Amino acid sequence: MMTNNRTPKNQRMSEEALYEELQKFEPFIQQALRQTSYQEREDLQQELRLKCIEKILTYEPPEVPGFWEYKRRYEQQTDE
């Protein structure tokens, strides 16, 4: 189930929602850290988390067409 954790007023993500999204990337971060020397892991972990946060906050989902737009596109494709 996908929930919209953004407030409609300013479209800012709550800290809780951001944390939940960041946790989805944690297995990939840990996998990358295992390939890095022990001395570099803490710095890399911080950099990877910051990059993930940046991408989460700037992500713009693709616009999904409404029913009538979808129907129009479908009819155009079938007419060709």
C-alpha positions in Angstrom: 0.0 0.0 0.0 1.5 3.3 -1.0 0.7 6.3 1.1 1.2 10.0 0.3 3.3 11.3 3.2 3.6 14.8 1.8 1.5 17.6 3.1 -0.5 19.3 0.3 0.3 22.8 1.6 4.0 22.9 0.8 4.7 19.4 -0.6 7.4 18.9 2.0 8.1 15.3 3.2 7.8 14.7 6.9 10.9 13.5 8.8 9.1 10.2 9.5 8.3 9.6 5.8 11.8 10.6 4.8 13.2 8.1 7.3 10.9 5.3 6.0 12.1 6.0 2.4 15.7 6.1 3.4 15.4 2.7 5.1 14.4 1.2 1.7 17.9 2.1 0.5 19.8 0.7 3.5 20.4 -2.8 2.1 22.1 -1.2 -0.9 24.2 1.1 1.2 25.3 -1.8 3.4 26.2 -3.8 0.4 28.4 -0.9 -0.9 30.0 -0.5 2.5 31.1 -4.2 2.5 33.1 -3.5 -0.7 35.0 -0.6 1.0 37.9 -0.6 3.4 36.9 -0.4 7.0 38.6 3.1 7.4 36.4 4.6 4.7 33.1 3.0 5.6 31.7 5.7 8.0 32.4 8.5 5.5 31.0 6.6 2.6 27.9 5.7 4.6 27.3 9.3 5.4 27.8 10.4 1.8 25.5 7.7 0.4 22.8 8.5 2.9 23.0 12.2 2.0 22.8 11.4 -1.7 19.8 9.2 -1.1 18.1 12.0 0.9 18.8 14.5 -1.9 17.3 12.2 -4.5 14.2 11.4 -2.4 13.5 15.0 -1.8 13.9 16.0 -5.4 12.1 13.1 -7.0 9.2 14.1 -9.2 7.0 11.1 -10.1 5.9 10.9 -13.7 2.5 12.4 -14.5 -0.1 9.7 -15.0 -2.7 10.5 -17.6 -6.4 10.5 -16.6 -8.9 8.1 -18.0 -10.0 10.3 -20.9 -6.4 11.1 -21.9 -5.5 7.4 -21.7 -8.5 6.5 -23.8 -7.6 9.1 -26.5 -4.0 7.8 -26.6 -5.2 4.2 -26.9 -7.6 5.0 -29.7 -4.8 6.8 -31.6 -2.5 3.8 -31.3 -5.2 1.4 -32.5 -6.1 3.6 -35.5 -2.6 3.6 -36.8 
